[in-house]
Amino acid sequence: MNKMMEFLEKRVMPVANRIASMRYLRALRDGLAVTMPLVIVGSIFMLLANIPIAGYADFVNGIFGDGFVAKLAYPCRATFDILTLVAVGSISYQIAKQREVDGLSSAIVSMAGFLSLVPVFDVSGAVIGDTTLNLGRVIQTNTYLSAGGLVVGILMAIFSAEVYAYIIRKNWVIKMPDSVPPAVAKSFAAITPAMVILTVGWLVRVLFEGTGFETIFGFVSRFIATPLSQVGLSFGGMLATVFGIHLFWSTGIHGSRVVFGVMDSILLPAMEANRSAFEAGLPLPNIVTKQFYDCFTNAGGLTVMGLVILMLFMAKSKQIKSLGKLAIAPSIFNIAEPIMFGLPIIMNPIMIIPFILAPIAVGSITYGAMALGLCSFPAGVAVPWTVPMFLSGFLATGGDFRAVLVQVVNLLATMVIYYPFLKIWDQKKLEEERLAEEDNVDDLADLVASLED
């Protein structure tokens, strides 16, 4: 155990700290977090428009009028269809603040730079049925501005923010007199970096129009996004992700934030693909999405709940039993900090082993159940990570009760894995409590003896 502790302190923690402090990783983590309110609200409306109950649509349309259920999906267009655009501005903002330059101007310029890469189609005279459409300039939001364009968006956000910060810090800007209001001065200062960034974006777009890829999105999809997705969304990629999250957590670093800061670039597009298929009534393409982790392998949820139940009903140590009582309510809402720091799990060579093994087992069980058709894939519904177990699985799969059964099996599996390790830790704590009581008795006896003298 001492060797394992030494390995964690000397080998794992320094590497984990360096990864967690990387500038771009922090920018991706915090930047993509801004999109979560949009995803969650959009998911609520998507669920309302696609409740899997026979006769639901006819019932609602009968009350509010024909086509009302379809109108419930309108907010999806205002949320899911602009995710990449929002992420570009947010990531650029985070990098700019780290570089100590104006974040808002950097964000706006980055968004304009990203849009300069997006192809625009002139739709006029298009005949659909008996209707002729003259729509003017059109952008395919579901292809470029939604999560499907996220990889290009991230690359453009980093490039734009770094160029903007470099030019500003070199002072290659249009300077205004001191009498000019600061807001106006910042606007003029942004002209030079905006000119450079938009020009580069224009050149990239023109150059790719002359190739077989047609756009940079096609190029990135073929050589970056698709290979990355094939690895990251595979069974092996899932296991590596789960392992990484829990290994970081075991050293005291928020593993979800670190790992998802990188993985969200493929998990969000996978979620979007499932959402689009779910809305269209088509087979869902991806098992592994963000909801696969949030609802089935969450470090703060199901994989710790089993441990808390064991602490309540199987532990003999007063300390562990008391902690179990305190932790049960937070763990229902997937908050694991009382256990992580109270038991503890962090830097505890005994409890780290099941803490890593349990989610790997849970991920394997869930992946296998979905792959074998025993449970529906995640439907692209963004379920908040605080939603309690069982309800989260039901919602994430678009209303499949079999997902609840999978979570029950997962819970039992975690209890089996944790039990022998908790028993060892419980015996250790019992011995400590016994020795503490003996010391208290000895101290009391010495005190009585001194009083008698």
Secondary structure, DSSP 4 states (H G I P E B T S, - for coil): -HHHHHHIIIIIHHHHHHHHT-HHHHHHHHHHHTTHHHHHHHHHHHHHHT---TTHHHHHHHHH-TTHHHHTTHHHHHHGGGHHHHHHHHHHHHHHHHTTS-HHHHHHHHHHHHHTTS--EEEEEEEETTEEEEEEEE--IIIIISGGGHHHHHHHHHHHHHHHHHHHHTT-S----TTS-HHHHHHHHTHHHHHHHHHHHHHHHHHHHTSTT-SHHHHHIIIIIHHHHHHHTSHHHHHHHHHHHHHHHHTTS-HHHHHHHHHHHHHHHHHHHHHHHHHHTPPP--S-SHHHIIIII-TTTHHHHHHHHHHHHT---HHHHHHHHHHHHHHHTT--HHHHHHTT-TT-TTTHHHHHHHHHHHHHHHHHHHHTTSSPPP-S----TTSPTTHHHHHHTTS-HHHHHHHHHHHHHHHHHHHHHHHHHHHHHHHHHHHHHHHHHHHHHHHHHHHH-
